[in-house]
Amino acid sequence: MAQHTITNRPSSPPGHRRRLPYRYWVAVVYVLGLFVEIMDTTIVNVAVPALAAEFGTTPIHTHWAVLGYLLSLALFIPASGWIGDRFGTKRVFLVALALFTVASALCGLAQTLDQLIAFRILQGVGGGMLTPVGGAMLYRAFPQSQRAKAATAVFGVAVLAPAIGPVLGGLLVDTASWRWIFYINIPLGILTVALAATVLVEHREPHARRFDIAGFVLGGAALTTTLYGLSLGPTLGWTSPTIVAALICAPLVAVAFVMVERTRSEPLVHVALFRDPMFRIGNIAGGFLIGGYLGLIFLLPLFLQGPQGQSALHSGLILLPQSVGALVSSQIAGRWWYRHYGPRPLMVYGALLAAASGVAFLAVGADTDPLVTAALLGLRGLAIGPVFIALQTATYATISPAATGQAVAIYNTQRQVSAAVGIALGAAWLTARTPDKAEGVDPVSAFHESFVLVSILLLVGALISARIKTADARATMDPPPEPPTRTAGDVADPPARLSAREAGDDGAHPPRSST
């Protein structure tokens, strides 16, 4: 049996930890890492034409610089739970962030397209571990009653980074060089590594499991074939032999993966977590909600820069009110609404309003005032903020601290696939209905139909969210008790006991090291 050593921390930690509770240091570190990872995913998209010109190839071939990253990301997300539990979340987070930063520098130095694709794959290895392991640290550090507040920081990054990425990427490509879309990650990555090494405390699950090779191979194959088919389907054509083969193999391999994991005594991914009603409903509803939300985000820049004739910079500015609205409503939801009303009304009514705002784009044409478009996006942002705060908080409401790493890895896998499905669905319909594909179809009408299609996903997500039971999320709604008075000899509890006692912890000290 693996030994489990507890190393006591001094009762008087460094001064910076006295001023700011440990859980907030975890949030700061995770938010910085998450920001650079999400922004990098979107910032590269605008540079595809510049990369094609640089390397003398077509945008389709250059797209592998984007797809290679996504496939690598998908391969390591499912394994991140086991890796963090086995080697320690602090250690893995630092390695993942350092690898991501070094790979960013190598991408900027790439001299050929093959080199760039290889370095992007390496970057995806770091990114695939970064988000789930950081998320596990975050949700372990915060007591259940304060997780809605933690989710506000995560969601703020999730909406700001995609909004900033295309605008910043366009500016860097136009005024400097495509290489700077990668170089910009370096200073933020170094800062985050230094901060994480200083303030984080190691946590490792005491009973190390064996690595499930079969689960890793099957899970990675299922995800990569799914993302490959959905991402390249609109470009290569849905009848392309490689796309058809990928989309046929993906569900077959996924079924094989689930069957293997159910029979394993030490599975890579605990599919048994889906027996938990709250976790199951949260992931299913989240799949539709994330797909519907990101599907429209993908379509809108194409609409603004196509039929409306806006520049890349102006389209980014028109999209900005959506992020601002989401930030405002998420702050209110995380601090007050979630505690008073619980997840179900926030998810149901928020998703319905977001779907209605998407359908309202039927009234937006090629000559519509940009202020009208920005106002509709602001409304959509106000609607979606509470939805994702409730989703991210309630999904883990009944998950034990020991299973948090596995649960976060599963949720992030679902998020990646859902995003690909939403984007592919909108892109496929738009491609099929554009004038060169469907004779006599107005391009604005083709966009309108695609807007409605992805908005239907939000509607389905709202219906599934109605099945959430408030009682299952009660622990995340109750206010924390008054903190007890600590004496000079008090030492913070180890991570294994945080869920039972952390609600009364003042958070001034980090948990004891678990190595």
VMD Tcl script that draws the C-alpha trace (Angstrom):
set ca {
  {0.00 0.00 0.00}
  {1.29 3.46 -0.84}
  {2.44 5.51 2.12}
  {0.67 8.75 2.86}
  {2.81 11.34 4.62}
  {1.37 14.51 6.09}
  {3.80 17.39 6.45}
  {2.67 20.06 8.89}
  {2.83 23.65 7.78}
  {3.86 26.37 10.25}
  {1.02 28.24 11.90}
  {2.52 31.54 10.75}
  {2.79 31.40 6.95}
  {4.45 34.08 4.84}
  {3.01 37.55 5.02}
  {1.27 37.43 1.66}
  {-0.73 34.45 2.84}
  {-1.93 36.32 5.90}
  {-3.29 39.09 3.72}
  {-5.04 36.85 1.20}
  {-6.67 33.48 2.03}
  {-5.04 30.49 0.39}
  {-8.11 29.57 -1.66}
  {-7.93 32.96 -3.40}
  {-4.29 32.38 -4.32}
  {-5.39 29.11 -5.94}
  {-8.09 31.03 -7.84}
  {-5.60 33.67 -9.04}
  {-3.13 31.05 -10.28}
  {-5.82 28.99 -12.00}
  {-7.46 32.00 -13.65}
  {-4.11 33.16 -15.07}
  {-3.35 29.72 -16.47}
  {-6.87 29.30 -17.84}
  {-6.78 32.72 -19.48}
  {-3.61 32.06 -21.45}
  {-4.83 28.59 -22.51}
  {-8.28 29.69 -23.72}
  {-7.01 32.86 -25.38}
  {-4.41 30.87 -27.31}
  {-7.16 28.60 -28.68}
  {-9.00 31.55 -30.25}
  {-6.12 33.88 -31.09}
  {-4.62 31.43 -33.62}
  {-7.80 31.22 -35.69}
  {-7.43 34.75 -37.06}
  {-3.83 34.08 -38.09}
  {-4.61 31.13 -40.42}
  {-4.48 33.26 -43.64}
  {-1.20 34.84 -42.52}
  {0.26 31.40 -41.72}
  {-0.80 30.11 -45.15}
  {0.94 33.05 -46.84}
  {4.05 32.64 -44.68}
  {4.53 28.95 -45.44}
  {3.22 29.06 -49.02}
  {0.35 26.65 -48.53}
  {-3.45 26.65 -48.42}
  {-5.59 27.58 -45.39}
  {-6.85 23.96 -45.27}
  {-3.32 22.65 -44.70}
  {-2.59 25.47 -42.28}
  {-5.70 24.48 -40.32}
  {-3.68 21.57 -38.96}
  {-1.87 24.06 -36.74}
  {-5.25 24.58 -35.05}
  {-6.48 21.00 -35.26}
  {-3.22 19.46 -34.04}
  {-3.52 21.47 -30.85}
  {-7.16 20.44 -30.33}
  {-6.42 16.73 -30.90}
  {-3.49 16.77 -28.49}
  {-5.62 18.64 -25.97}
  {-8.38 16.02 -26.25}
  {-5.93 13.16 -25.83}
  {-4.57 14.36 -22.47}
  {-7.70 15.82 -20.85}
  {-9.11 12.40 -19.82}
  {-5.75 11.31 -18.39}
  {-5.27 14.55 -16.42}
  {-7.30 13.33 -13.44}
  {-5.10 10.28 -12.94}
  {-1.88 12.24 -13.58}
  {-2.79 14.90 -11.00}
  {-3.85 12.34 -8.38}
  {-0.73 10.22 -8.94}
  {2.03 12.84 -9.18}
  {0.48 15.78 -7.30}
  {-1.67 18.61 -8.59}
  {0.89 21.36 -7.93}
  {3.68 19.49 -9.67}
  {1.55 18.57 -12.69}
  {0.13 22.09 -12.98}
  {3.64 23.59 -12.98}
  {4.92 21.08 -15.54}
  {1.88 21.60 -17.77}
  {2.15 25.39 -17.65}
  {5.92 25.33 -18.23}
  {5.47 22.96 -21.17}
  {2.75 25.18 -22.62}
  {4.98 28.26 -22.29}
  {8.07 26.62 -23.81}
  {5.98 25.21 -26.67}
  {4.58 28.71 -27.29}
  {8.12 30.03 -27.73}
  {8.95 27.15 -30.10}
  {5.81 27.88 -32.14}
  {6.93 31.47 -32.56}
  {10.35 30.28 -33.73}
  {8.99 27.67 -36.19}
  {10.52 27.86 -39.68}
  {8.24 25.40 -41.45}
  {4.58 24.43 -41.20}
  {5.53 20.91 -40.07}
  {7.55 22.38 -37.21}
  {4.66 24.63 -36.22}
  {2.21 21.71 -36.19}
  {4.61 19.60 -34.08}
  {5.09 22.40 -31.56}
  {1.33 23.02 -31.43}
  {0.82 19.34 -30.58}
  {3.36 19.74 -27.77}
  {1.52 22.86 -26.62}
  {-1.71 20.83 -26.51}
  {-0.14 18.32 -24.12}
  {0.42 21.11 -21.60}
  {-2.98 22.68 -22.26}
  {-4.76 19.34 -21.91}
  {-3.47 18.89 -18.35}
  {-3.53 22.55 -17.36}
  {-7.26 23.23 -17.18}
  {-8.55 20.03 -15.50}
  {-5.76 19.83 -12.91}
  {-6.14 23.54 -12.12}
  {-9.90 23.10 -11.84}
  {-9.45 20.22 -9.39}
  {-7.19 22.41 -7.22}
  {-9.75 25.21 -7.31}
  {-12.76 23.11 -6.30}
  {-10.80 21.35 -3.56}
  {-9.64 24.68 -2.13}
  {-13.11 26.24 -1.93}
  {-15.77 24.87 0.44}
  {-18.98 23.91 -1.31}
  {-20.87 26.93 -0.01}
  {-18.36 29.28 -1.72}
  {-17.92 27.47 -5.03}
  {-20.39 29.73 -6.81}
  {-18.03 32.63 -6.11}
  {-15.11 30.59 -7.45}
  {-17.11 29.82 -10.58}
  {-17.54 33.55 -11.28}
  {-13.79 33.91 -11.74}
  {-13.62 30.86 -14.00}
  {-16.56 31.97 -16.11}
  {-15.19 35.50 -16.37}
  {-12.07 34.11 -18.01}
  {-14.12 31.74 -20.17}
  {-16.02 34.66 -21.75}
  {-13.28 37.31 -21.77}
  {-10.51 35.23 -23.32}
  {-12.47 34.25 -26.47}
  {-13.56 37.88 -26.85}
  {-10.05 39.28 -26.47}
  {-8.30 36.57 -28.51}
  {-9.56 37.44 -32.02}
  {-9.17 41.21 -31.50}
  {-5.66 40.89 -30.06}
  {-4.69 38.32 -32.70}
  {-5.85 40.59 -35.50}
  {-3.87 43.53 -34.11}
  {-0.69 41.46 -33.68}
  {-0.91 39.94 -37.16}
  {-1.60 43.33 -38.78}
  {0.92 45.44 -36.85}
  {3.69 43.04 -35.87}
  {3.91 39.40 -37.02}
  {1.99 36.14 -36.66}
  {4.84 34.97 -34.41}
  {3.65 37.34 -31.68}
  {0.39 35.44 -31.23}
  {2.63 32.80 -29.60}
  {5.26 35.05 -28.02}
  {2.55 36.87 -26.06}
  {2.04 33.71 -23.98}
  {5.61 33.73 -22.68}
  {5.59 36.59 -20.09}
  {2.20 35.57 -18.69}
  {3.28 31.93 -18.56}
  {6.50 32.77 -16.69}
  {4.61 34.97 -14.23}
  {2.05 32.25 -13.52}
  {4.71 29.54 -13.08}
  {6.59 31.71 -10.59}
  {3.43 32.55 -8.64}
  {2.20 28.95 -8.62}
  {5.57 27.64 -7.40}
  {5.47 30.15 -4.54}
  {1.90 29.94 -3.23}
  {0.50 26.51 -4.11}
  {0.60 23.55 -1.76}
  {0.99 20.02 -3.08}
  {-1.90 17.58 -2.98}
  {-1.73 13.96 -4.04}
  {-4.26 11.21 -3.49}
  {-2.73 8.73 -1.01}
  {-3.63 5.52 -2.83}
  {-2.03 5.62 -6.26}
  {-3.86 3.68 -8.95}
  {-2.22 1.90 -11.85}
  {-2.35 3.65 -15.18}
  {-5.14 2.31 -17.40}
  {-3.40 1.97 -20.78}
  {-6.44 0.51 -22.55}
  {-8.64 3.36 -21.28}
  {-6.08 5.94 -22.37}
  {-5.82 4.52 -25.90}
  {-9.58 4.03 -26.39}
  {-10.56 7.34 -24.80}
  {-7.98 9.25 -26.80}
  {-9.04 7.54 -30.02}
  {-12.72 8.31 -29.40}
  {-12.05 11.98 -28.71}
  {-9.56 12.58 -31.50}
  {-11.74 10.92 -34.17}
  {-14.75 12.90 -32.94}
  {-12.96 16.24 -33.00}
  {-11.26 15.44 -36.30}
  {-14.55 14.63 -38.00}
  {-16.48 17.55 -36.54}
  {-13.71 20.13 -37.05}
  {-12.78 19.25 -40.64}
  {-16.23 18.13 -41.80}
  {-17.36 21.63 -42.90}
  {-14.03 22.18 -44.71}
  {-13.41 18.82 -46.40}
  {-17.08 17.97 -46.87}
  {-19.24 15.59 -44.86}
  {-19.09 12.97 -47.63}
  {-15.30 12.91 -47.65}
  {-14.09 9.31 -47.02}
  {-11.86 10.35 -44.13}
  {-14.64 12.35 -42.45}
  {-17.18 9.53 -42.90}
  {-14.69 7.02 -41.49}
  {-13.93 9.25 -38.51}
  {-17.59 9.86 -37.66}
  {-18.40 6.15 -37.94}
  {-15.42 5.06 -35.83}
  {-15.90 7.71 -33.13}
  {-19.12 6.33 -31.53}
  {-17.95 2.72 -31.89}
  {-14.69 3.45 -30.09}
  {-16.55 5.51 -27.47}
  {-18.84 2.56 -26.70}
  {-15.82 0.26 -26.42}
  {-14.18 2.78 -24.07}
  {-17.21 2.89 -21.75}
  {-17.50 -0.91 -21.69}
  {-13.81 -1.32 -20.83}
  {-13.87 1.36 -18.13}
  {-16.94 -0.18 -16.47}
  {-15.10 -3.49 -16.02}
  {-11.85 -2.01 -14.70}
  {-11.17 -2.02 -10.98}
  {-8.90 1.02 -11.46}
  {-10.25 2.85 -14.54}
  {-8.63 5.89 -16.09}
  {-12.02 7.64 -16.12}
  {-14.62 6.78 -13.49}
  {-17.68 6.53 -15.72}
  {-19.51 5.38 -12.57}
  {-19.62 9.06 -11.60}
  {-22.50 9.40 -14.04}
  {-24.62 7.39 -11.60}
  {-24.69 10.58 -9.54}
  {-27.88 12.38 -10.72}
  {-26.52 15.90 -10.25}
  {-23.27 15.16 -12.08}
  {-25.08 13.32 -14.88}
  {-27.70 16.01 -15.50}
  {-25.10 18.77 -15.25}
  {-22.92 17.20 -17.94}
  {-25.81 16.37 -20.28}
  {-27.36 19.82 -19.93}
  {-23.91 21.39 -20.20}
  {-23.31 19.65 -23.51}
  {-26.30 21.39 -25.10}
  {-25.74 24.72 -23.33}
  {-22.05 24.96 -24.25}
  {-22.68 23.80 -27.81}
  {-25.46 26.36 -28.33}
  {-23.54 29.22 -26.77}
  {-20.26 28.65 -28.64}
  {-22.02 27.76 -31.89}
  {-23.42 31.28 -32.16}
  {-20.09 32.80 -31.07}
  {-18.50 31.00 -34.04}
  {-21.15 32.17 -36.51}
  {-21.40 35.83 -35.51}
  {-17.90 36.99 -36.59}
  {-18.51 35.34 -39.98}
  {-21.82 37.21 -40.27}
  {-20.37 40.54 -39.18}
  {-17.36 40.30 -41.52}
  {-19.41 38.76 -44.34}
  {-22.90 40.18 -45.06}
  {-22.37 43.22 -42.82}
  {-18.89 43.98 -44.14}
  {-17.30 44.80 -40.78}
  {-13.55 44.64 -40.24}
  {-12.02 42.07 -37.87}
  {-11.40 44.78 -35.28}
  {-14.92 46.24 -35.52}
  {-16.53 42.81 -35.32}
  {-14.53 42.12 -32.16}
  {-15.75 45.38 -30.63}
  {-19.37 44.58 -31.57}
  {-19.03 41.21 -29.82}
  {-17.58 42.77 -26.68}
  {-20.94 43.67 -25.00}
  {-21.74 39.96 -24.78}
  {-18.67 39.40 -22.59}
  {-19.41 42.49 -20.51}
  {-23.01 41.42 -19.95}
  {-21.94 37.91 -18.98}
  {-19.38 39.27 -16.52}
  {-21.91 41.54 -14.83}
  {-24.65 38.93 -14.47}
  {-22.21 36.19 -13.41}
  {-20.95 38.36 -10.56}
  {-24.49 38.93 -9.33}
  {-25.43 35.28 -9.78}
  {-22.31 33.96 -8.03}
  {-22.68 36.24 -5.03}
  {-26.45 36.37 -4.48}
  {-28.80 34.66 -6.92}
  {-27.32 31.17 -6.74}
  {-27.41 31.12 -2.95}
  {-31.05 32.25 -2.81}
  {-32.58 30.46 -5.81}
  {-30.29 27.50 -6.55}
  {-29.12 26.24 -9.95}
  {-32.38 25.19 -11.63}
  {-34.09 28.58 -12.19}
  {-30.81 30.23 -13.17}
  {-30.08 27.57 -15.79}
  {-33.64 27.19 -17.11}
  {-34.64 30.85 -17.41}
  {-31.17 32.00 -18.40}
  {-30.94 29.43 -21.21}
  {-34.45 30.29 -22.44}
  {-33.58 33.99 -22.56}
  {-30.28 33.26 -24.31}
  {-32.09 31.10 -26.88}
  {-34.66 33.88 -27.44}
  {-31.90 36.44 -27.98}
  {-30.32 34.12 -30.56}
  {-33.63 33.81 -32.42}
  {-33.94 37.62 -32.26}
  {-31.00 37.79 -34.68}
  {-33.54 36.92 -37.36}
  {-34.28 40.67 -37.32}
  {-30.61 41.55 -37.94}
  {-29.77 42.01 -41.60}
  {-26.87 43.21 -43.71}
  {-27.70 46.90 -43.08}
  {-28.67 46.69 -39.41}
  {-27.10 49.31 -37.16}
  {-24.12 47.74 -35.31}
  {-25.47 49.22 -32.07}
  {-28.59 47.05 -32.41}
  {-26.41 43.96 -32.87}
  {-24.27 44.93 -29.88}
  {-27.39 45.47 -27.74}
  {-28.73 42.00 -28.59}
  {-25.35 40.51 -27.73}
  {-25.34 42.38 -24.43}
  {-28.74 40.85 -23.62}
  {-27.44 37.40 -24.54}
  {-24.45 37.90 -22.24}
  {-26.69 38.94 -19.33}
  {-28.74 35.78 -19.88}
  {-25.88 33.32 -20.18}
  {-23.83 34.49 -17.17}
  {-26.04 32.89 -14.48}
  {-26.43 29.74 -16.59}
  {-22.76 28.82 -16.53}
  {-22.21 29.93 -12.93}
  {-24.97 27.55 -11.85}
  {-23.74 24.80 -14.19}
  {-20.11 24.88 -13.02}
  {-21.12 25.02 -9.36}
  {-23.94 22.49 -9.26}
  {-22.28 19.82 -11.43}
  {-19.77 19.03 -8.66}
  {-22.19 19.55 -5.75}
  {-22.32 15.88 -4.72}
  {-18.81 14.84 -5.82}
  {-16.39 13.82 -3.04}
  {-13.03 15.60 -2.73}
  {-11.19 12.40 -3.70}
  {-13.16 12.14 -6.97}
  {-12.88 15.85 -7.85}
  {-9.91 15.40 -10.19}
  {-11.74 12.71 -12.16}
  {-14.97 14.73 -12.26}
  {-13.24 17.89 -13.54}
  {-11.46 15.88 -16.25}
  {-14.77 14.41 -17.41}
  {-16.46 17.83 -17.43}
  {-13.63 19.38 -19.45}
  {-13.76 16.52 -21.93}
  {-17.48 17.08 -22.35}
  {-16.89 20.83 -22.77}
  {-14.36 20.27 -25.55}
  {-16.60 17.87 -27.47}
  {-19.70 20.05 -26.95}
  {-17.90 23.09 -28.34}
  {-16.87 21.10 -31.41}
  {-20.41 19.80 -31.93}
  {-22.00 23.27 -31.63}
  {-19.50 24.85 -34.01}
  {-19.68 21.98 -36.50}
  {-23.48 22.04 -36.49}
  {-23.65 25.76 -37.26}
  {-20.84 25.57 -39.83}
  {-22.33 22.55 -41.58}
  {-25.75 24.16 -42.02}
  {-24.20 27.45 -43.14}
  {-21.98 25.67 -45.67}
  {-24.88 23.70 -47.06}
  {-27.10 26.77 -47.42}
  {-24.68 29.34 -48.84}
  {-25.46 30.51 -52.41}
  {-22.74 28.44 -54.09}
  {-24.15 25.31 -52.45}
  {-27.88 26.05 -52.57}
  {-29.01 28.06 -55.58}
  {-31.15 31.09 -54.84}
  {-30.48 31.21 -51.09}
  {-29.72 34.66 -49.70}
  {-26.52 34.59 -47.55}
  {-28.29 36.47 -44.75}
  {-31.05 33.85 -44.72}
  {-28.45 31.09 -44.48}
  {-26.99 32.75 -41.39}
  {-30.46 33.24 -39.89}
  {-31.22 29.55 -40.24}
  {-27.91 28.67 -38.58}
  {-28.64 31.09 -35.70}
  {-31.95 29.35 -35.04}
  {-30.37 25.91 -35.24}
  {-27.74 26.54 -32.56}
  {-30.31 28.38 -30.42}
  {-32.38 25.18 -30.35}
  {-29.46 23.56 -28.50}
  {-29.90 26.13 -25.71}
  {-33.62 25.34 -25.60}
  {-32.90 21.62 -25.16}
  {-30.37 22.46 -22.45}
  {-33.04 24.46 -20.61}
  {-35.46 21.51 -20.71}
  {-32.83 19.12 -19.33}
  {-31.86 21.63 -16.63}
  {-35.46 21.57 -15.39}
  {-34.76 18.05 -14.07}
  {-32.24 19.35 -11.52}
  {-33.31 18.89 -7.91}
  {-32.48 21.81 -5.68}
  {-31.93 19.45 -2.75}
  {-28.98 17.84 -4.57}
  {-27.23 21.21 -4.78}
  {-28.13 22.39 -1.27}
  {-24.56 22.10 0.05}
  {-23.39 24.65 -2.53}
  {-26.13 27.12 -1.57}
  {-25.94 27.23 2.23}
  {-23.94 30.15 3.68}
  {-20.80 29.14 5.58}
  {-20.94 29.12 9.39}
  {-19.14 31.73 11.44}
  {-15.39 31.01 11.42}
  {-14.01 29.65 14.71}
  {-11.33 31.54 16.59}
  {-7.90 30.10 15.84}
  {-5.14 29.82 18.38}
  {-1.45 30.23 17.69}
  {-1.00 26.46 17.52}
  {-3.76 25.78 15.05}
  {-2.79 24.21 11.75}
  {-5.01 24.04 8.68}
  {-6.63 20.73 7.80}
  {-5.20 18.50 5.08}
  {-7.05 18.37 1.76}
  {-8.73 15.06 2.64}
  {-10.68 16.81 5.41}
  {-11.40 20.09 3.70}
  {-14.94 19.14 2.70}
  {-15.93 18.45 6.31}
  {-14.30 21.38 8.04}
  {-13.22 23.98 5.50}
  {-16.51 25.86 5.61}
  {-15.42 27.19 8.97}
  {-11.83 27.85 7.94}
  {-10.83 31.47 7.57}
  {-8.69 30.44 4.61}
  {-5.64 32.30 5.88}
  {-3.51 29.16 5.78}
  {-3.01 26.67 2.99}
  {-3.86 23.01 3.54}
  {-1.06 20.82 4.76}
  {1.07 19.14 2.17}
  {-0.06 15.71 1.07}
  {2.80 13.82 -0.52}
}
mol new
graphics top color blue
foreach p $ca { graphics top sphere $p radius 0.5 }
foreach p [lrange $ca 0 end-1] q [lrange $ca 1 end] { graphics top cylinder $p $q radius 0.2 }
display resetview
